Structure formats: C-alpha cells, structure tokens
Amino acid sequence: MYKYLKYLKKYTIKKNLDMIKMTMDYAIITQNLTKDFGNVIAVKNLNLKILYGKTYGILGPNGAGKTTTVRMLNSIISPTSGTAQVAGYDIITQSKEVKMNCGFLPESPGLYQKLTAVEFLEFIGELYYLPKEVISSRIDELLELFDLEDRENDLLEGYSRGMKQKVCLCAALIQDPKIIFLDEPTSNLDPVAAKMVKDLISDLAKKADKTIFICTHLLDAAEDLCDMIGIIDKGVLKVEGTPRDIINSVNAEDLEDAYLKIMGTTKIEDLLAWREETPNNNEISKKKKKKRKDKK
C-alpha cells in the first residue's frame, strides 16, 4: 500500500509538472471545449494547442462556431462543458487574468463616435488599470505605428472604416497583450484598407512576437498570414495543420481549393449545374398550358 501511495504521489507530481510545462509552451490549450445554445451546438469538443509566437487561423463558413470559440477563449461567455487555458490561465476560474493578457478585436467593434482617438484609447487604457503615464506613452507609440498622428484629436465619427479599424487595433494592443484575438479583422473594409490591416497583422507577428488568433472566412488572408490553420464546420474541427500540409493532404492547388474539397463544396460552376437539370420557366409554362388544353 505504501509503495502504491508513493508511486501515486510521484505520478501526480510528474503529471502536474508536465501540465505546467505545457501551459508554458502553449499560448492556448482547449480541452473538449463545448458550447450549446439550447438545441444548437455552436462548438463541440474542440481541442487546440497553439504555441506562443504563432499565428493561428480558424476558418469556416458563417455560423460554423468561430466567433463563439473566440468569445469563450476571452472569457466573455462560459463553455457548456470542457475548459481552456489562455496565457496559462483558466478561462472559467481566472477570467480576469485571461482578459488582462489578451487583446480582442470583435468583428463589429463598438466605438464612441463623439470621442477623439486619444480620448477613446485613454478610456480603454483605464479599463485595464494602466498607469496614466503608460497609457500616454503607448497611445503615442500606437498612433505613430498606425499612421494616425495627424487625426488623433479628430472625432471618431469623421474617420473612414479603415481608420476606425486602426483605432480598434490600437485598443486591442494598448495593454501590450501576450495574445491577440482578431474576429474577421478585414470585414467591411475596402481592398486597400484590408491590405493595410493584413500587413499590420504580419508585422505584429514577426516583429513584436505576438501570438495571434484570427477568425476569418477569407482564405487568401489565412494562407498569407497563418502558421497553422484549423477548419471548423458546425462546431466541429474538421482538419488542422499548416496551410501547405492542408493543401497537400487533399491534392489541392491552393488553400481555396483545399477548403472546398474538405467542406464538400464545389466550384461555383458546379453549384449552378442545377440550371441544366431544372426546366426553365418557358418550358414549365408550356407544360402548364398543354395540361389546361388537355383538360378542355
């Protein structure tokens, strides 16, 4: 009995040490993370391990569970079952620590339109309990980084969409987070602004050594930016790997082709094949007229 207890103690200590080492290596670890809303299972048994300093993209159609995943990982909503560690903190029992170590840019961020960029960023900095001198210093650095110095005292209501997205990125970065979550960061942006945001994300990953988690359905952005990609559908992770590994796994030409094959969706030409199989309106109309004549 004594030997068994001694073994059990050593095993428990080793297991705990392994878990500590794992949380030190990985920025995000999820364990059977699940969220359901009544009869709808938004995310089902999601298991992820994302290393620090990597850019991870989660792809999927609208309603696949991408935003729900990000909201759980930021301790905004609680999982139905399972759990996750983000920056080494439990999303359920250490939600405050999770939020203090993460920056989050939602798909439709809220901006106080009657504030200037400086005023808005000061407000965000105070929410994170940053000292005033730190807030001021970081605002100057971020506005310079995002090329907004000339408009820093203008009301946000006069900003373009691209400029507003820049301010939102500043807000996500002001507490210098270890992990940055971006939910559709190029949503509703014109091509020039979208390219600018993609370049900024690339610079953050390479020059600032940030861990970035991107939710998107834009395959070209994911292929360009992400070290690792997970494809999710109806809350279930279907495949995971580097962009090249995913492309090679299904003998695809590029990530778009691979995505279509994995999701069981064909090209738009094939989607329109029903036109050839379905009689056109003129043919239907002729058949109806013939039936009416036959009845008479």
VMD Tcl script that draws the C-alpha trace (Angstrom):
set ca {
  {0.00 0.00 0.00}
  {2.83 2.38 0.92}
  {4.59 1.67 -2.39}
  {1.39 2.35 -4.30}
  {0.84 5.68 -2.49}
  {4.45 6.64 -3.13}
  {4.04 5.81 -6.83}
  {0.75 7.72 -6.96}
  {2.39 10.78 -5.41}
  {5.29 10.68 -7.90}
  {2.85 10.21 -10.79}
  {0.71 13.13 -9.63}
  {3.74 15.42 -9.25}
  {5.03 14.42 -12.72}
  {1.60 15.00 -14.25}
  {1.37 18.43 -12.64}
  {4.86 19.35 -13.82}
  {4.02 18.19 -17.35}
  {0.87 20.33 -17.28}
  {2.84 23.38 -16.06}
  {5.43 22.88 -18.83}
  {2.65 22.52 -21.39}
  {0.99 25.76 -20.31}
  {4.39 27.49 -20.51}
  {4.91 26.30 -24.10}
  {1.39 26.84 -25.37}
  {-0.47 30.14 -25.52}
  {-3.84 28.41 -25.94}
  {-4.90 24.93 -24.89}
  {-8.51 23.78 -25.19}
  {-9.85 20.52 -23.79}
  {-13.14 19.27 -25.25}
  {-14.40 22.85 -25.30}
  {-18.14 22.81 -25.98}
  {-20.87 25.43 -26.15}
  {-24.51 24.85 -26.89}
  {-27.39 27.28 -27.04}
  {-30.39 25.12 -26.33}
  {-30.78 22.77 -29.27}
  {-27.92 24.36 -31.22}
  {-24.38 23.08 -30.58}
  {-22.18 26.01 -31.60}
  {-18.84 24.38 -30.66}
  {-18.36 20.68 -29.98}
  {-15.38 19.05 -28.21}
  {-12.81 21.49 -29.57}
  {-9.19 20.54 -28.81}
  {-6.45 23.01 -29.74}
  {-2.79 23.51 -28.78}
  {-1.33 26.77 -30.07}
  {2.30 27.66 -29.40}
  {3.41 31.11 -28.30}
  {4.54 33.40 -31.11}
  {2.44 31.69 -33.79}
  {-0.41 33.00 -35.91}
  {-3.35 30.60 -35.91}
  {-6.29 30.95 -38.24}
  {-9.65 29.30 -37.70}
  {-11.64 29.06 -40.93}
  {-15.22 28.16 -41.62}
  {-18.49 29.40 -43.09}
  {-20.80 31.80 -41.28}
  {-22.32 30.06 -38.27}
  {-19.51 27.49 -38.03}
  {-18.65 28.44 -34.42}
  {-15.66 30.72 -34.97}
  {-16.94 33.74 -33.03}
  {-18.33 31.55 -30.24}
  {-14.88 29.99 -29.86}
  {-13.18 33.37 -29.60}
  {-15.73 34.65 -27.10}
  {-15.14 31.60 -24.88}
  {-11.36 31.94 -25.12}
  {-11.68 35.57 -23.99}
  {-13.88 34.60 -21.02}
  {-16.78 36.63 -22.43}
  {-19.09 33.60 -22.39}
  {-18.68 30.37 -20.43}
  {-18.45 26.95 -22.07}
  {-21.20 24.41 -21.53}
  {-18.51 21.79 -20.88}
  {-14.78 21.37 -21.26}
  {-12.30 24.11 -20.49}
  {-9.28 26.00 -21.82}
  {-6.11 27.71 -20.67}
  {-5.21 31.00 -22.31}
  {-1.83 32.56 -21.50}
  {-1.60 29.99 -18.72}
  {-4.91 30.98 -17.08}
  {-8.15 29.04 -16.83}
  {-10.94 30.72 -18.81}
  {-13.52 29.81 -16.14}
  {-11.79 30.33 -12.79}
  {-9.27 33.01 -13.86}
  {-11.30 35.08 -16.31}
  {-9.87 38.42 -15.11}
  {-6.29 37.25 -15.70}
  {-7.28 35.95 -19.16}
  {-8.73 39.34 -20.13}
  {-5.68 41.21 -18.81}
  {-3.38 39.14 -21.03}
  {-5.47 39.19 -24.22}
  {-6.39 41.80 -26.77}
  {-9.67 41.26 -28.62}
  {-10.91 42.90 -31.81}
  {-14.50 41.77 -32.46}
  {-16.00 41.68 -35.94}
  {-18.23 44.68 -35.20}
  {-16.33 46.68 -32.58}
  {-18.04 49.45 -30.68}
  {-16.60 52.94 -30.89}
  {-17.69 56.06 -29.05}
  {-18.14 58.28 -32.06}
  {-18.10 61.53 -30.08}
  {-14.63 60.83 -28.67}
  {-11.32 61.52 -30.35}
  {-8.88 58.68 -30.96}
  {-6.78 59.81 -27.98}
  {-9.81 60.05 -25.67}
  {-11.09 56.62 -26.71}
  {-7.70 54.97 -26.17}
  {-7.31 56.68 -22.80}
  {-10.67 55.23 -21.80}
  {-9.63 51.72 -22.91}
  {-6.29 52.01 -21.10}
  {-8.04 52.96 -17.86}
  {-10.27 49.88 -18.16}
  {-7.08 47.83 -17.90}
  {-5.94 49.85 -14.84}
  {-2.83 51.06 -16.65}
  {-0.93 54.00 -15.09}
  {-1.62 57.32 -16.84}
  {1.98 57.77 -17.95}
  {1.97 54.28 -19.51}
  {-1.33 55.00 -21.29}
  {0.01 58.26 -22.71}
  {3.26 56.66 -23.87}
  {1.53 53.71 -25.54}
  {-1.05 55.92 -27.26}
  {1.77 57.95 -28.82}
  {3.53 54.78 -29.97}
  {0.38 53.18 -31.38}
  {-0.83 56.28 -33.20}
  {2.58 56.60 -34.81}
  {2.63 52.90 -35.71}
  {-0.80 53.12 -37.34}
  {-0.16 56.48 -39.02}
  {-2.89 58.35 -37.15}
  {-0.93 61.21 -35.54}
  {-2.46 63.85 -37.81}
  {-6.02 62.82 -36.89}
  {-5.56 61.95 -33.22}
  {-7.71 64.85 -32.00}
  {-10.50 64.44 -34.57}
  {-13.80 62.86 -33.55}
  {-14.07 59.18 -34.50}
  {-17.33 59.84 -36.32}
  {-15.29 61.51 -39.07}
  {-12.96 58.55 -39.56}
  {-13.14 56.18 -42.52}
  {-13.78 52.46 -41.92}
  {-10.11 51.68 -42.37}
  {-9.10 54.36 -39.87}
  {-11.68 53.12 -37.35}
  {-10.30 49.60 -37.71}
  {-6.83 51.01 -36.98}
  {-8.14 52.64 -33.79}
  {-9.76 49.34 -32.78}
  {-6.45 47.54 -33.31}
  {-4.79 50.19 -31.13}
  {-7.38 49.47 -28.45}
  {-6.67 45.74 -28.68}
  {-2.94 46.37 -28.25}
  {-2.84 49.12 -25.63}
  {-2.26 46.79 -22.65}
  {0.51 45.03 -24.61}
  {-1.26 41.65 -24.58}
  {0.51 38.33 -24.98}
  {-2.26 37.04 -27.25}
  {-4.31 38.98 -29.80}
  {-7.69 37.69 -30.99}
  {-8.98 39.11 -34.27}
  {-12.50 38.23 -35.41}
  {-12.81 38.96 -39.15}
  {-10.26 41.82 -38.96}
  {-10.77 42.83 -42.62}
  {-14.57 42.66 -42.52}
  {-16.31 45.55 -44.33}
  {-13.02 47.08 -45.43}
  {-12.15 48.14 -48.97}
  {-9.23 46.30 -50.63}
  {-6.67 48.99 -49.75}
  {-7.66 49.10 -46.07}
  {-7.82 45.28 -45.93}
  {-4.29 45.03 -47.34}
  {-3.10 47.56 -44.76}
  {-4.62 45.57 -41.88}
  {-3.09 42.31 -43.18}
  {0.35 43.96 -43.33}
  {-0.04 45.24 -39.77}
  {-1.00 41.76 -38.53}
  {2.03 40.28 -40.27}
  {4.31 42.88 -38.67}
  {2.86 42.21 -35.21}
  {3.55 38.50 -35.54}
  {7.06 38.87 -36.92}
  {8.41 41.99 -35.20}
  {6.52 42.06 -31.90}
  {6.49 38.26 -31.40}
  {2.78 38.20 -30.56}
  {0.54 35.15 -30.60}
  {-2.35 35.91 -32.94}
  {-5.62 34.01 -33.27}
  {-7.60 35.00 -36.37}
  {-11.20 34.11 -37.17}
  {-11.87 34.52 -40.86}
  {-13.53 33.12 -43.95}
  {-11.05 34.93 -46.24}
  {-8.81 32.12 -47.47}
  {-6.15 34.28 -49.12}
  {-5.60 36.21 -45.87}
  {-5.33 32.97 -43.89}
  {-2.86 31.44 -46.34}
  {-0.68 34.57 -46.27}
  {-0.73 35.20 -42.51}
  {-1.15 31.93 -40.63}
  {1.43 29.44 -39.43}
  {-1.33 26.97 -38.56}
  {-4.94 26.67 -39.71}
  {-7.97 24.86 -38.35}
  {-11.11 24.38 -40.44}
  {-14.32 24.24 -38.42}
  {-17.84 23.41 -39.56}
  {-20.99 23.15 -37.43}
  {-18.83 23.49 -34.34}
  {-16.54 20.55 -35.18}
  {-12.85 20.89 -36.07}
  {-12.55 19.01 -39.36}
  {-8.83 19.40 -40.08}
  {-5.77 21.20 -38.71}
  {-2.25 21.85 -39.97}
  {-0.01 24.28 -41.80}
  {-1.51 25.79 -44.96}
  {0.85 23.69 -47.10}
  {0.04 20.47 -45.20}
  {-3.69 21.05 -45.63}
  {-3.27 21.78 -49.34}
  {-1.15 18.65 -49.86}
  {-3.46 16.43 -47.81}
  {-6.22 16.69 -50.42}
  {-4.00 17.21 -53.51}
  {-5.31 20.75 -53.92}
  {-3.88 23.62 -55.94}
  {-4.20 26.20 -53.16}
  {-5.97 26.76 -49.84}
  {-9.22 27.76 -51.53}
  {-9.29 24.52 -53.50}
  {-8.39 22.53 -50.36}
  {-11.11 24.25 -48.34}
  {-13.75 23.47 -50.96}
  {-12.72 19.82 -51.06}
  {-12.64 19.44 -47.27}
  {-16.02 21.14 -46.86}
  {-17.51 19.08 -49.68}
  {-18.33 22.20 -51.67}
  {-17.65 22.50 -55.37}
  {-16.80 25.45 -57.56}
  {-19.45 27.98 -58.45}
  {-19.80 26.48 -61.92}
  {-20.83 23.18 -60.36}
  {-23.17 24.90 -57.94}
  {-25.03 26.29 -60.95}
  {-25.33 22.89 -62.60}
  {-28.94 22.71 -61.37}
  {-29.82 25.08 -64.19}
  {-29.11 22.34 -66.69}
  {-31.15 19.81 -64.75}
  {-34.12 22.07 -63.97}
  {-36.52 23.01 -66.77}
  {-36.60 26.74 -67.43}
  {-39.65 28.93 -66.90}
  {-40.67 28.81 -70.57}
  {-40.72 25.00 -70.57}
  {-42.75 24.93 -67.34}
  {-45.18 27.47 -68.77}
  {-45.63 25.41 -71.97}
  {-46.32 22.23 -69.96}
  {-48.95 24.03 -67.86}
  {-50.69 25.36 -71.00}
  {-50.66 21.88 -72.54}
  {-52.25 20.41 -69.39}
  {-55.01 23.04 -69.47}
  {-55.74 22.29 -73.14}
  {-55.83 18.56 -72.47}
  {-58.38 19.12 -69.68}
  {-60.63 21.09 -72.01}
}
mol new
graphics top color blue
foreach p $ca { graphics top sphere $p radius 0.5 }
foreach p [lrange $ca 0 end-1] q [lrange $ca 1 end] { graphics top cylinder $p $q radius 0.2 }
display resetview
